[in-house]
Amino acid sequence: MSAQQNSSLPVPLPSTIHYEVPLRILEQKTMKAIPIRGSQQQLVHELMVTLRKAVAQQKRLEETFEQAGLPIEHHWSVETIAGEKPSPPQ
């Protein structure tokens, strides 16, 4: 079944928490634990930039789905069953 035929089912996307948690850990913990101006700090900074770009790209993707009238379903894990309402981890 193609996406055109299956347009009533929501498009599964990762919950934004999957970006936010690692970003906060990197900002609040990792950066404080490594030497200032070290090569590791630059790598951590690059990873933080990449995560921010991923969030922005997902938001743009969600906007295109909304403009096309496609519903979105945020998933917390890959184990979510199709059509089942995802719930946050406990």
A tleap script that builds the chain and sets N, CA, C and O, in Angstrom:
source leaprc.protein.ff14SB
mol = sequence {
  NMET SER ALA GLN GLN ASN SER SER LEU PRO
  VAL PRO LEU PRO SER THR ILE HIE TYR GLU
  VAL PRO LEU ARG ILE LEU GLU GLN LYS THR
  MET LYS ALA ILE PRO ILE ARG GLY SER GLN
  GLN GLN LEU VAL HIE GLU LEU MET VAL THR
  LEU ARG LYS ALA VAL ALA GLN GLN LYS ARG
  LEU GLU GLU THR PHE GLU GLN ALA GLY LEU
  PRO ILE GLU HIE HIE TRP SER VAL GLU THR
  ILE ALA GLY GLU LYS PRO SER PRO PRO CGLN
}
set mol.1.N position { 0.845 -1.178 0.000 }
set mol.1.CA position { 0.000 0.000 0.000 }
set mol.1.C position { 0.887 1.237 0.000 }
set mol.1.O position { 1.795 1.358 0.823 }
set mol.2.N position { 0.628 2.135 -0.905 }
set mol.2.CA position { 1.442 3.347 -1.001 }
set mol.2.C position { 0.968 4.393 -0.001 }
set mol.2.O position { -0.106 4.268 0.586 }
set mol.3.N position { 1.790 5.432 0.183 }
set mol.3.CA position { 1.434 6.521 1.093 }
set mol.3.C position { 0.173 7.229 0.602 }
set mol.3.O position { -0.624 7.705 1.410 }
set mol.4.N position { -0.012 7.302 -0.715 }
set mol.4.CA position { -1.195 7.948 -1.272 }
set mol.4.C position { -2.452 7.166 -0.886 }
set mol.4.O position { -3.478 7.765 -0.562 }
set mol.5.N position { -2.379 5.823 -0.919 }
set mol.5.CA position { -3.515 4.984 -0.581 }
set mol.5.C position { -3.752 4.951 0.925 }
set mol.5.O position { -4.875 4.697 1.361 }
set mol.6.N position { -2.728 5.199 1.719 }
set mol.6.CA position { -2.775 5.039 3.161 }
set mol.6.C position { -2.725 6.390 3.872 }
set mol.6.O position { -2.166 6.488 4.964 }
set mol.7.N position { -3.299 7.430 3.270 }
set mol.7.CA position { -3.149 8.780 3.806 }
set mol.7.C position { -3.905 9.014 5.105 }
set mol.7.O position { -3.639 10.001 5.791 }
set mol.8.N position { -4.852 8.128 5.470 }
set mol.8.CA position { -5.597 8.349 6.706 }
set mol.8.C position { -4.812 7.920 7.939 }
set mol.8.O position { -5.112 8.373 9.043 }
set mol.9.N position { -3.827 7.069 7.777 }
set mol.9.CA position { -3.003 6.656 8.910 }
set mol.9.C position { -1.949 7.720 9.192 }
set mol.9.O position { -1.396 8.306 8.262 }
set mol.10.N position { -1.668 7.974 10.470 }
set mol.10.CA position { -0.666 8.993 10.796 }
set mol.10.C position { 0.745 8.580 10.388 }
set mol.10.O position { 1.090 7.398 10.376 }
set mol.11.N position { 1.534 9.568 10.060 }
set mol.11.CA position { 2.939 9.353 9.711 }
set mol.11.C position { 3.732 9.262 11.019 }
set mol.11.O position { 3.715 10.204 11.811 }
set mol.12.N position { 4.427 8.141 11.259 }
set mol.12.CA position { 5.206 8.026 12.497 }
set mol.12.C position { 6.495 8.838 12.428 }
set mol.12.O position { 7.258 8.740 11.467 }
set mol.13.N position { 6.724 9.644 13.467 }
set mol.13.CA position { 7.954 10.427 13.596 }
set mol.13.C position { 8.452 10.301 15.028 }
set mol.13.O position { 7.656 10.094 15.944 }
set mol.14.N position { 9.765 10.423 15.231 }
set mol.14.CA position { 10.261 10.351 16.606 }
set mol.14.C position { 9.781 11.541 17.429 }
set mol.14.O position { 9.657 12.657 16.925 }
set mol.15.N position { 9.519 11.282 18.685 }
set mol.15.CA position { 9.183 12.365 19.603 }
set mol.15.C position { 10.391 13.287 19.722 }
set mol.15.O position { 11.533 12.828 19.690 }
set mol.16.N position { 10.142 14.571 19.856 }
set mol.16.CA position { 11.263 15.515 19.949 }
set mol.16.C position { 12.102 15.313 21.202 }
set mol.16.O position { 13.228 15.806 21.275 }
set mol.17.N position { 11.576 14.597 22.187 }
set mol.17.CA position { 12.357 14.319 23.392 }
set mol.17.C position { 13.618 13.531 23.039 }
set mol.17.O position { 14.617 13.593 23.756 }
set mol.18.N position { 13.566 12.789 21.929 }
set mol.18.CA position { 14.733 12.015 21.509 }
set mol.18.C position { 15.893 12.913 21.086 }
set mol.18.O position { 17.037 12.461 21.044 }
set mol.19.N position { 15.620 14.153 20.779 }
set mol.19.CA position { 16.668 15.126 20.487 }
set mol.19.C position { 17.004 15.951 21.726 }
set mol.19.O position { 18.165 16.270 21.979 }
set mol.20.N position { 15.974 16.287 22.488 }
set mol.20.CA position { 16.140 17.202 23.620 }
set mol.20.C position { 16.989 16.624 24.749 }
set mol.20.O position { 17.827 17.325 25.316 }
set mol.21.N position { 16.779 15.358 25.078 }
set mol.21.CA position { 17.533 14.759 26.190 }
set mol.21.C position { 19.030 14.718 25.900 }
set mol.21.O position { 19.810 15.198 26.722 }
set mol.22.N position { 19.469 14.164 24.763 }
set mol.22.CA position { 20.919 14.169 24.519 }
set mol.22.C position { 21.494 15.576 24.417 }
set mol.22.O position { 22.620 15.820 24.851 }
set mol.23.N position { 20.731 16.496 23.850 }
set mol.23.CA position { 21.208 17.876 23.740 }
set mol.23.C position { 21.420 18.489 25.123 }
set mol.23.O position { 22.431 19.151 25.358 }
set mol.24.N position { 20.490 18.276 26.022 }
set mol.24.CA position { 20.642 18.804 27.384 }
set mol.24.C position { 21.814 18.162 28.115 }
set mol.24.O position { 22.544 18.844 28.833 }
set mol.25.N position { 21.998 16.869 27.940 }
set mol.25.CA position { 23.138 16.192 28.576 }
set mol.25.C position { 24.443 16.779 28.061 }
set mol.25.O position { 25.349 17.078 28.838 }
set mol.26.N position { 24.532 16.943 26.741 }
set mol.26.CA position { 25.748 17.507 26.153 }
set mol.26.C position { 26.001 18.924 26.654 }
set mol.26.O position { 27.131 19.274 26.993 }
set mol.27.N position { 24.947 19.743 26.703 }
set mol.27.CA position { 25.096 21.140 27.129 }
set mol.27.C position { 25.415 21.265 28.615 }
set mol.27.O position { 26.313 22.013 29.001 }
set mol.28.N position { 24.685 20.540 29.437 }
set mol.28.CA position { 24.759 20.747 30.878 }
set mol.28.C position { 25.798 19.882 31.583 }
set mol.28.O position { 26.290 20.253 32.649 }
set mol.29.N position { 26.132 18.756 31.012 }
set mol.29.CA position { 27.044 17.848 31.712 }
set mol.29.C position { 28.357 17.643 30.959 }
set mol.29.O position { 29.439 17.837 31.513 }
set mol.30.N position { 28.249 17.248 29.696 }
set mol.30.CA position { 29.450 16.914 28.934 }
set mol.30.C position { 30.372 18.113 28.779 }
set mol.30.O position { 31.575 18.007 29.020 }
set mol.31.N position { 29.815 19.259 28.378 }
set mol.31.CA position { 30.646 20.448 28.158 }
set mol.31.C position { 31.366 20.877 29.433 }
set mol.31.O position { 32.484 21.386 29.368 }
set mol.32.N position { 30.740 20.678 30.585 }
set mol.32.CA position { 31.365 21.054 31.855 }
set mol.32.C position { 32.449 20.068 32.284 }
set mol.32.O position { 33.305 20.397 33.105 }
set mol.33.N position { 32.408 18.866 31.729 }
set mol.33.CA position { 33.331 17.818 32.164 }
set mol.33.C position { 34.597 17.716 31.316 }
set mol.33.O position { 35.496 16.940 31.640 }
set mol.34.N position { 34.677 18.493 30.230 }
set mol.34.CA position { 35.846 18.392 29.351 }
set mol.34.C position { 36.629 19.699 29.349 }
set mol.34.O position { 36.076 20.754 29.661 }
set mol.35.N position { 37.920 19.638 28.996 }
set mol.35.CA position { 38.760 20.848 29.010 }
set mol.35.C position { 38.251 21.917 28.039 }
set mol.35.O position { 37.791 21.612 26.938 }
set mol.36.N position { 38.345 23.167 28.470 }
set mol.36.CA position { 37.963 24.301 27.626 }
set mol.36.C position { 38.924 24.378 26.444 }
set mol.36.O position { 40.133 24.198 26.596 }
set mol.37.N position { 38.373 24.645 25.277 }
set mol.37.CA position { 39.124 24.785 24.023 }
set mol.37.C position { 39.828 23.503 23.580 }
set mol.37.O position { 40.731 23.555 22.745 }
set mol.38.N position { 39.441 22.391 24.110 }
set mol.38.CA position { 40.019 21.123 23.685 }
set mol.38.C position { 39.352 20.610 22.422 }
set mol.38.O position { 38.276 21.074 22.046 }
set mol.39.N position { 39.992 19.656 21.772 }
set mol.39.CA position { 39.414 19.098 20.544 }
set mol.39.C position { 38.110 18.361 20.842 }
set mol.39.O position { 37.204 18.323 20.010 }
set mol.40.N position { 38.023 17.773 22.045 }
set mol.40.CA position { 36.785 17.093 22.410 }
set mol.40.C position { 35.631 18.090 22.535 }
set mol.40.O position { 34.498 17.783 22.163 }
set mol.41.N position { 35.920 19.276 23.056 }
set mol.41.CA position { 34.871 20.289 23.194 }
set mol.41.C position { 34.336 20.685 21.816 }
set mol.41.O position { 33.134 20.885 21.645 }
set mol.42.N position { 35.227 20.796 20.846 }
set mol.42.CA position { 34.796 21.129 19.487 }
set mol.42.C position { 33.898 20.027 18.927 }
set mol.42.O position { 32.889 20.316 18.284 }
set mol.43.N position { 34.256 18.775 19.167 }
set mol.43.CA position { 33.437 17.659 18.682 }
set mol.43.C position { 32.064 17.649 19.358 }
set mol.43.O position { 31.050 17.402 18.705 }
set mol.44.N position { 32.033 17.914 20.654 }
set mol.44.CA position { 30.758 17.976 21.373 }
set mol.44.C position { 29.912 19.118 20.818 }
set mol.44.O position { 28.707 18.962 20.617 }
set mol.45.N position { 30.536 20.253 20.576 }
set mol.45.CA position { 29.814 21.400 20.011 }
set mol.45.C position { 29.231 21.044 18.638 }
set mol.45.O position { 28.085 21.385 18.346 }
set mol.46.N position { 30.003 20.369 17.807 }
set mol.46.CA position { 29.519 19.961 16.483 }
set mol.46.C position { 28.330 19.014 16.608 }
set mol.46.O position { 27.377 19.106 15.833 }
set mol.47.N position { 28.383 18.109 17.576 }
set mol.47.CA position { 27.269 17.192 17.794 }
set mol.47.C position { 26.017 17.949 18.242 }
set mol.47.O position { 24.909 17.631 17.808 }
set mol.48.N position { 26.189 18.937 19.100 }
set mol.48.CA position { 25.060 19.752 19.537 }
set mol.48.C position { 24.439 20.500 18.354 }
set mol.48.O position { 23.216 20.585 18.244 }
set mol.49.N position { 25.268 21.031 17.486 }
set mol.49.CA position { 24.775 21.727 16.290 }
set mol.49.C position { 23.997 20.751 15.406 }
set mol.49.O position { 22.937 21.091 14.881 }
set mol.50.N position { 24.525 19.548 15.247 }
set mol.50.CA position { 23.860 18.532 14.431 }
set mol.50.C position { 22.490 18.177 15.001 }
set mol.50.O position { 21.521 18.051 14.252 }
set mol.51.N position { 22.403 18.016 16.321 }
set mol.51.CA position { 21.113 17.711 16.949 }
set mol.51.C position { 20.117 18.850 16.751 }
set mol.51.O position { 18.939 18.608 16.489 }
set mol.52.N position { 20.583 20.081 16.874 }
set mol.52.CA position { 19.691 21.233 16.651 }
set mol.52.C position { 19.204 21.269 15.200 }
set mol.52.O position { 18.044 21.587 14.937 }
set mol.53.N position { 20.092 20.943 14.268 }
set mol.53.CA position { 19.696 20.898 12.855 }
set mol.53.C position { 18.661 19.801 12.632 }
set mol.53.O position { 17.712 19.989 11.871 }
set mol.54.N position { 18.840 18.658 13.290 }
set mol.54.CA position { 17.890 17.554 13.146 }
set mol.54.C position { 16.504 17.957 13.643 }
set mol.54.O position { 15.499 17.623 13.015 }
set mol.55.N position { 16.444 18.667 14.756 }
set mol.55.CA position { 15.162 19.152 15.279 }
set mol.55.C position { 14.520 20.099 14.270 }
set mol.55.O position { 13.327 19.992 13.987 }
set mol.56.N position { 15.301 21.016 13.734 }
set mol.56.CA position { 14.773 21.977 12.759 }
set mol.56.C position { 14.282 21.266 11.498 }
set mol.56.O position { 13.238 21.622 10.951 }
set mol.57.N position { 15.030 20.265 11.036 }
set mol.57.CA position { 14.616 19.522 9.847 }
set mol.57.C position { 13.320 18.766 10.105 }
set mol.57.O position { 12.437 18.730 9.248 }
set mol.58.N position { 13.204 18.159 11.289 }
set mol.58.CA position { 11.974 17.436 11.589 }
set mol.58.C position { 10.793 18.398 11.640 }
set mol.58.O position { 9.710 18.062 11.159 }
set mol.59.N position { 10.975 19.573 12.206 }
set mol.59.CA position { 9.887 20.560 12.254 }
set mol.59.C position { 9.458 20.960 10.844 }
set mol.59.O position { 8.266 21.090 10.566 }
set mol.60.N position { 10.433 21.154 9.956 }
set mol.60.CA position { 10.097 21.484 8.558 }
set mol.60.C position { 9.334 20.332 7.908 }
set mol.60.O position { 8.368 20.551 7.177 }
set mol.61.N position { 9.774 19.108 8.180 }
set mol.61.CA position { 9.099 17.933 7.633 }
set mol.61.C position { 7.663 17.862 8.145 }
set mol.61.O position { 6.738 17.606 7.374 }
set mol.62.N position { 7.477 18.089 9.446 }
set mol.62.CA position { 6.134 18.079 10.025 }
set mol.62.C position { 5.252 19.144 9.377 }
set mol.62.O position { 4.072 18.902 9.124 }
set mol.63.N position { 5.813 20.309 9.109 }
set mol.63.CA position { 5.046 21.373 8.450 }
set mol.63.C position { 4.591 20.941 7.062 }
set mol.63.O position { 3.464 21.233 6.662 }
set mol.64.N position { 5.456 20.247 6.322 }
set mol.64.CA position { 5.060 19.796 4.981 }
set mol.64.C position { 3.963 18.744 5.067 }
set mol.64.O position { 3.064 18.721 4.227 }
set mol.65.N position { 4.025 17.861 6.081 }
set mol.65.CA position { 2.958 16.874 6.263 }
set mol.65.C position { 1.638 17.572 6.595 }
set mol.65.O position { 0.589 17.221 6.056 }
set mol.66.N position { 1.702 18.563 7.485 }
set mol.66.CA position { 0.492 19.297 7.862 }
set mol.66.C position { -0.107 20.021 6.660 }
set mol.66.O position { -1.324 20.020 6.478 }
set mol.67.N position { 0.746 20.642 5.837 }
set mol.67.CA position { 0.264 21.339 4.645 }
set mol.67.C position { -0.378 20.372 3.661 }
set mol.67.O position { -1.303 20.736 2.934 }
set mol.68.N position { 0.118 19.135 3.642 }
set mol.68.CA position { -0.430 18.120 2.744 }
set mol.68.C position { -1.644 17.416 3.355 }
set mol.68.O position { -2.252 16.556 2.718 }
set mol.69.N position { -1.994 17.782 4.590 }
set mol.69.CA position { -3.144 17.162 5.242 }
set mol.69.C position { -2.860 15.787 5.815 }
set mol.69.O position { -3.785 15.019 6.078 }
set mol.70.N position { -1.587 15.470 6.011 }
set mol.70.CA position { -1.219 14.164 6.566 }
set mol.70.C position { -1.068 14.266 8.081 }
set mol.70.O position { -0.329 15.115 8.579 }
set mol.71.N position { -1.768 13.398 8.813 }
set mol.71.CA position { -1.619 13.430 10.271 }
set mol.71.C position { -0.254 12.888 10.696 }
set mol.71.O position { 0.349 12.074 9.997 }
set mol.72.N position { 0.220 13.351 11.847 }
set mol.72.CA position { 1.528 12.952 12.383 }
set mol.72.C position { 1.311 12.259 13.717 }
set mol.72.O position { 0.445 12.650 14.499 }
set mol.73.N position { 2.105 11.229 13.968 }
set mol.73.CA position { 2.062 10.529 15.251 }
set mol.73.C position { 3.487 10.450 15.788 }
set mol.73.O position { 4.356 9.839 15.166 }
set mol.74.N position { 3.726 11.069 16.946 }
set mol.74.CA position { 5.061 11.036 17.541 }
set mol.74.C position { 5.246 9.736 18.308 }
set mol.74.O position { 4.404 9.356 19.121 }
set mol.75.N position { 6.351 9.063 18.042 }
set mol.75.CA position { 6.640 7.774 18.668 }
set mol.75.C position { 7.757 7.912 19.688 }
set mol.75.O position { 8.699 8.683 19.505 }
set mol.76.N position { 7.630 7.150 20.762 }
set mol.76.CA position { 8.637 7.111 21.817 }
set mol.76.C position { 9.612 5.971 21.604 }
set mol.76.O position { 10.723 5.995 22.135 }
set mol.77.N position { 9.207 4.961 20.825 }
set mol.77.CA position { 10.088 3.816 20.574 }
set mol.77.C position { 9.699 3.176 19.253 }
set mol.77.O position { 8.675 3.522 18.664 }
set mol.78.N position { 10.515 2.248 18.792 }
set mol.78.CA position { 10.205 1.544 17.549 }
set mol.78.C position { 9.186 0.441 17.784 }
set mol.78.O position { 8.648 -0.111 16.824 }
set mol.79.N position { 8.909 0.107 19.042 }
set mol.79.CA position { 7.979 -0.964 19.365 }
set mol.79.C position { 6.519 -0.544 19.303 }
set mol.79.O position { 5.636 -1.384 19.474 }
set mol.80.N position { 6.242 0.731 19.065 }
set mol.80.CA position { 4.858 1.185 18.996 }
set mol.80.C position { 4.143 0.459 17.868 }
set mol.80.O position { 4.636 0.404 16.741 }
set mol.81.N position { 2.989 -0.093 18.177 }
set mol.81.CA position { 2.209 -0.845 17.197 }
set mol.81.C position { 1.453 0.137 16.306 }
set mol.81.O position { 0.920 1.138 16.786 }
set mol.82.N position { 1.412 -0.156 15.010 }
set mol.82.CA position { 0.729 0.720 14.056 }
set mol.82.C position { -0.710 0.949 14.493 }
set mol.82.O position { -1.437 0.003 14.798 }
set mol.83.N position { -1.109 2.207 14.518 }
set mol.83.CA position { -2.458 2.567 14.900 }
set mol.83.C position { -2.667 2.696 16.397 }
set mol.83.O position { -3.700 3.201 16.836 }
set mol.84.N position { -1.702 2.247 17.188 }
set mol.84.CA position { -1.801 2.350 18.647 }
set mol.84.C position { -1.317 3.724 19.078 }
set mol.84.O position { -0.316 4.221 18.563 }
set mol.85.N position { -2.008 4.327 20.001 }
set mol.85.CA position { -1.618 5.651 20.490 }
set mol.85.C position { -0.325 5.529 21.289 }
set mol.85.O position { -0.287 4.794 22.275 }
set mol.86.N position { 0.752 6.240 20.882 }
set mol.86.CA position { 2.006 6.159 21.630 }
set mol.86.C position { 1.863 6.814 22.999 }
set mol.86.O position { 1.156 7.810 23.160 }
set mol.87.N position { 2.538 6.243 23.966 }
set mol.87.CA position { 2.506 6.835 25.303 }
set mol.87.C position { 3.929 7.056 25.785 }
set mol.87.O position { 4.837 6.313 25.413 }
set mol.88.N position { 4.126 8.080 26.616 }
set mol.88.CA position { 5.477 8.358 27.118 }
set mol.88.C position { 5.967 7.239 28.022 }
set mol.88.O position { 5.159 6.566 28.663 }
set mol.89.N position { 7.288 7.028 28.084 }
set mol.89.CA position { 7.825 5.989 28.963 }
set mol.89.C position { 7.570 6.350 30.423 }
set mol.89.O position { 7.478 7.521 30.789 }
set mol.90.N position { 7.462 5.316 31.236 }
set mol.90.CA position { 7.218 5.542 32.671 }
set mol.90.C position { 8.476 5.436 33.469 }
set mol.90.O position { 8.449 5.598 34.688 }
savepdb mol mol.pdb
quit
